[in-house]
Amino acid sequence: MAVETSQSEATAAGAHSARGRGRRTEKTPGPTSPGRLRRALTTHWYAWSMVAPVVAVIGVIIGYPLVRGVYLSLTDANEANVERTIGVNHIPATYQSVGLDNYKAILTDGVFWDRLGWTVVWTVACVSLSFTLGLALATLLNRKIKGRAFYRMALVLPWAVPAFVSVFTWKLLFNERSGLFNKLLAGGGIDAVSWLNDPTWAKISVIAVNVWIGVPFMLVALLGGLQAIPGELYEAAEMDGATPWQRFRHITLPGLRPVSATVTLLSCIWTFNMFPVIFLLTRGGPGDATEILVTYAYRLSFVVSPRDYAASAAWGVVILLLLSLFAVVYRRALKKQGDMW
């Protein structure tokens, strides 16, 4: 009996020792991070060599200005205290660090909240109208109609024209005295409209121009999404007696969800920072009625005297943070719905 007990204890001790060795084996760390990095570089050296120039260019073009802007936003730099050279005289910089004072000044200034409100309205209106019109045109051009190739080319043409050319053309059309729109109104016995000199009409005008520029992008993207939806789904729904609206609601819209999610995010970011349309068409006027955040940041750095580089940089950082926050929230919302790209 004592022998059996000893054997049982020995067996239990052996099992315990084996489990301990197993646990120690499981906890043995794998290859170190530097080792994995070296292996990745050795295996994919060609890909890394192709990507390296792009990374370097992006670092120079985007990385340095971004870091410099963040640094200036924490100072009181302006035109009078930055480093400069006048003739043969070199004047060193005398600006100092002020911490987060510039950001506090922005968030407590009613100008920021007024500009932010109009910027949000401008972005939502432009993106909503561009998406709606682009979807309607894409749905029409997805059908087999005569001259479809010509219509597609004509509708994409505004996207191919440089933005400043389009804006200057629209500015001529909106001219209060000699513009085509007011001439048409005069022909119908209607008084001329101050398209760019009245705050309300100016806002409507800049939204109309930006929608005209943005529709082709929506059209191309959504048309590609429509062509990716299997035609068998429409045929099966039609055989089941689904109406055109039901087919659009239950097949087209769900099929376009991944594409529409991506183009909506991109369009929101572009429109939020759409400097050319606002600046070239109204310069933020009349007064400051059409001025958005990015045009006000430009005004601080290049228009007012003395030029306030620190405040302009702080506004730029705030704009970047707002867009980053929006992108993160938007991405999480899509991820919950299962539409993450």
C-alpha positions in Angstrom: 0.0 0.0 0.0 2.9 2.3 0.8 4.5 1.5 -2.5 1.3 2.3 -4.4 1.1 5.6 -2.5 4.6 6.5 -3.4 4.0 5.7 -7.1 0.9 7.9 -7.1 2.8 10.7 -5.5 5.6 10.3 -8.1 3.1 10.2 -10.9 1.4 13.4 -9.7 4.7 15.1 -9.2 5.8 14.2 -12.7 2.5 15.5 -14.2 2.8 18.7 -12.2 6.4 19.1 -13.4 5.3 18.5 -17.0 2.6 21.0 -16.7 5.1 23.5 -15.3 7.4 22.9 -18.2 4.5 23.3 -20.6 3.6 26.6 -19.0 7.2 27.7 -19.2 7.4 26.7 -22.8 4.2 28.6 -23.6 5.5 31.8 -21.9 8.8 31.6 -23.8 8.8 34.9 -25.8 9.0 34.7 -29.6 11.3 36.6 -31.9 12.0 40.1 -30.8 10.5 43.1 -32.6 13.9 44.1 -34.1 14.2 40.5 -35.4 10.8 40.7 -37.0 11.6 44.0 -38.5 14.9 42.8 -40.0 13.1 39.7 -41.4 10.4 41.9 -42.9 13.0 44.2 -44.5 15.0 41.2 -45.8 11.9 39.6 -47.3 10.1 42.6 -48.7 13.1 44.8 -49.5 11.9 45.6 -53.0 8.5 46.9 -51.7 10.2 49.0 -49.0 12.6 50.5 -51.5 9.7 51.5 -53.7 7.8 53.0 -50.8 10.7 54.9 -49.3 10.9 57.8 -51.8 7.1 58.4 -51.4 7.4 58.4 -47.6 10.4 60.8 -47.8 8.5 63.2 -50.1 5.4 63.1 -47.9 7.5 63.6 -44.8 9.0 66.8 -46.4 5.9 68.2 -48.0 3.4 67.3 -45.2 5.3 66.3 -42.1 7.6 69.3 -41.7 4.9 72.0 -42.3 2.6 70.1 -39.9 5.2 70.0 -37.1 6.2 73.6 -37.8 2.6 74.7 -37.7 2.0 73.0 -34.3 5.2 74.6 -33.0 4.1 78.1 -34.2 0.7 77.6 -32.7 2.3 77.5 -29.3 4.1 80.8 -29.7 3.2 84.5 -30.2 4.9 84.6 -33.7 3.7 87.4 -36.0 5.1 89.5 -38.8 6.9 91.8 -36.4 8.9 89.3 -34.3 9.8 86.4 -36.7 13.3 86.1 -38.1 13.7 88.2 -41.3 16.3 90.0 -43.4 15.9 93.6 -44.5 18.5 94.6 -46.9 21.8 93.7 -45.4 20.4 93.6 -41.9 19.4 90.2 -40.4 16.9 90.4 -37.5 16.6 87.4 -35.3 13.3 86.0 -34.1 12.0 87.3 -30.8 8.8 85.5 -30.4 8.2 83.4 -27.3 6.3 80.3 -26.2 2.8 81.0 -24.9 1.6 77.5 -24.3 -2.1 76.9 -25.1 -3.1 80.6 -25.0 -3.8 80.7 -28.7 -6.2 77.7 -28.5 -7.9 79.2 -25.5 -8.4 82.5 -27.4 -9.9 80.6 -30.3 -12.4 78.5 -28.3 -13.5 81.6 -26.3 -13.9 83.8 -29.3 -17.4 84.1 -30.9 -15.8 84.5 -34.3 -14.7 80.8 -34.2 -18.1 79.5 -33.4 -19.8 81.7 -36.0 -17.3 80.4 -38.7 -17.7 76.9 -37.5 -21.5 77.0 -37.7 -21.5 78.3 -41.3 -18.7 75.8 -42.2 -20.8 72.9 -41.0 -23.9 74.2 -42.8 -21.8 74.8 -46.0 -20.4 71.2 -45.8 -23.6 69.5 -45.1 -25.5 71.4 -47.8 -22.8 70.8 -50.4 -22.3 67.1 -49.7 -26.0 66.4 -49.4 -26.9 68.1 -52.7 -23.8 66.7 -54.5 -24.6 63.1 -53.4 -28.3 63.4 -54.2 -27.7 64.8 -57.7 -24.8 62.4 -58.3 -26.9 59.4 -57.3 -29.8 60.5 -59.5 -27.6 61.0 -62.6 -25.7 57.8 -61.9 -28.9 55.9 -61.8 -30.0 57.4 -65.1 -26.7 56.8 -66.8 -26.6 53.2 -65.6 -29.5 52.4 -67.9 -29.1 51.7 -71.6 -30.0 55.0 -73.2 -29.1 56.5 -76.5 -26.0 58.7 -76.3 -25.0 57.4 -72.8 -21.3 57.8 -73.5 -21.8 61.5 -74.5 -23.8 62.2 -71.5 -21.2 60.6 -69.2 -18.4 62.7 -70.8 -20.4 65.9 -70.6 -21.3 65.4 -66.9 -17.7 64.5 -65.9 -16.3 67.6 -67.7 -16.7 70.0 -64.7 -14.4 67.7 -62.8 -11.7 67.9 -65.5 -11.8 71.7 -65.6 -9.4 73.4 -63.0 -11.4 74.7 -60.0 -10.2 78.3 -60.4 -11.3 78.3 -64.1 -14.8 77.1 -63.1 -15.0 79.6 -60.2 -14.0 82.6 -62.4 -16.6 81.5 -65.1 -19.3 81.4 -62.5 -18.2 84.7 -61.1 -18.8 86.2 -64.6 -22.3 84.6 -64.7 -23.1 86.0 -61.3 -22.0 89.6 -62.2 -24.8 92.0 -61.1 -24.6 94.3 -64.1 -23.4 92.2 -67.0 -23.9 88.6 -65.8 -25.9 86.2 -67.9 -28.2 85.3 -65.0 -29.4 88.8 -64.4 -29.8 89.4 -68.1 -32.1 86.4 -68.2 -34.0 87.8 -65.3 -34.3 91.2 -66.9 -35.6 89.5 -70.1 -38.5 88.2 -67.9 -39.1 91.5 -66.3 -37.5 90.5 -62.9 -35.2 92.8 -61.1 -31.5 92.0 -61.0 -30.2 89.9 -58.0 -27.1 90.9 -56.1 -25.8 87.3 -56.2 -22.4 88.0 -54.6 -23.2 91.2 -52.6 -26.2 90.0 -50.6 -25.3 87.6 -47.7 -28.1 85.2 -48.3 -27.7 85.0 -52.1 -23.9 84.8 -51.7 -24.2 81.7 -49.5 -26.6 80.2 -52.1 -24.2 81.1 -54.9 -21.1 79.5 -53.3 -23.0 76.3 -52.5 -24.3 76.1 -56.0 -20.8 76.5 -57.5 -19.3 73.9 -55.2 -22.2 71.4 -55.9 -21.6 71.9 -59.6 -17.9 71.1 -59.1 -18.6 68.1 -56.7 -21.3 66.3 -58.6 -19.0 64.7 -61.2 -16.9 63.0 -58.5 -20.1 61.6 -56.9 -21.4 60.5 -60.3 -18.3 58.6 -61.2 -17.9 56.9 -57.9 -21.6 55.9 -57.5 -21.8 54.8 -61.2 -19.0 52.4 -60.5 -20.8 51.2 -57.4 -24.1 50.7 -59.4 -22.3 48.6 -62.0 -20.9 46.4 -59.3 -24.3 45.4 -58.1 -25.3 42.0 -59.7 -28.2 42.4 -62.3 -29.7 39.1 -61.1 -30.9 40.8 -58.0 -33.0 43.3 -59.9 -34.3 40.5 -62.2 -35.3 38.4 -59.2 -37.0 41.3 -57.4 -38.9 42.3 -60.6 -40.1 38.7 -61.0 -41.3 38.8 -57.3 -43.4 42.0 -58.2 -41.1 44.6 -56.5 -41.8 48.2 -57.6 -39.0 50.4 -58.9 -38.9 52.2 -55.6 -38.7 49.0 -53.7 -35.9 47.8 -55.9 -34.1 51.1 -55.4 -34.6 51.0 -51.6 -33.8 47.4 -50.9 -31.1 46.6 -53.6 -29.5 49.8 -54.9 -29.1 51.7 -51.6 -27.7 48.7 -49.7 -25.4 47.8 -52.6 -24.0 51.3 -52.7 -23.5 51.6 -49.0 -19.7 50.8 -49.0 -19.0 53.2 -51.9 -21.3 56.0 -50.6 -19.7 55.8 -47.1 -16.2 56.3 -48.6 -17.2 59.1 -51.0 -19.2 60.9 -48.3 -16.3 61.0 -45.9 -13.9 62.2 -48.6 -16.4 64.8 -49.8 -16.9 66.1 -46.3 -13.2 66.6 -45.7 -12.7 68.3 -49.1 -15.7 70.6 -48.7 -14.8 71.5 -45.1 -11.5 72.8 -46.5 -12.7 74.1 -49.9 -10.7 77.2 -50.0 -10.7 78.1 -53.8 -14.5 78.3 -54.2 -15.0 80.7 -51.2 -11.9 82.8 -51.7 -12.1 83.2 -55.4 -15.8 83.8 -55.6 -16.5 86.0 -52.6 -13.3 86.3 -50.6 -15.4 85.4 -47.6 -17.8 88.3 -48.3 -19.9 90.2 -48.3 -18.4 91.2 -45.0 -17.7 87.8 -43.5 -21.0 86.1 -44.5 -19.4 83.3 -46.5 -16.1 83.0 -44.7 -15.3 79.4 -43.5 -12.7 78.3 -41.0 -9.9 77.8 -43.6 -10.4 81.2 -45.3 -10.3 82.9 -41.9 -7.0 81.1 -41.1 -5.7 82.3 -44.4 -6.8 85.9 -43.6 -4.9 85.9 -40.3 -1.7 84.8 -42.0 -1.7 86.7 -45.3 -4.2 89.6 -45.1 -4.4 91.3 -41.7 -1.5 93.5 -40.5 0.6 92.5 -38.8 0.3 89.0 -40.0 -0.5 86.7 -37.1 1.3 83.5 -37.9 0.7 81.9 -34.5 -3.1 82.4 -34.5 -3.3 81.2 -38.1 -1.3 78.1 -37.2 -3.5 77.5 -34.2 -6.7 77.7 -36.4 -5.1 75.2 -38.8 -4.4 72.8 -36.0 -8.0 73.2 -34.7 -9.3 72.4 -38.2 -7.1 69.3 -38.4 -8.4 68.1 -35.0 -12.0 68.7 -36.0 -11.6 66.7 -39.2 -9.7 63.9 -37.4 -12.4 63.7 -34.8 -15.1 63.6 -37.4 -13.2 60.8 -39.3 -12.8 58.7 -36.2 -16.5 59.0 -35.2 -17.6 58.4 -38.8 -15.3 55.3 -39.0 -16.6 53.9 -35.8 -20.2 54.4 -36.9 -19.5 52.5 -40.1 -17.7 49.8 -38.3 -20.8 49.2 -36.0 -23.0 48.9 -39.1 -20.5 46.5 -40.8 -19.7 48.9 -43.6 -16.1 49.5 -42.8 -13.9 49.7 -45.9 
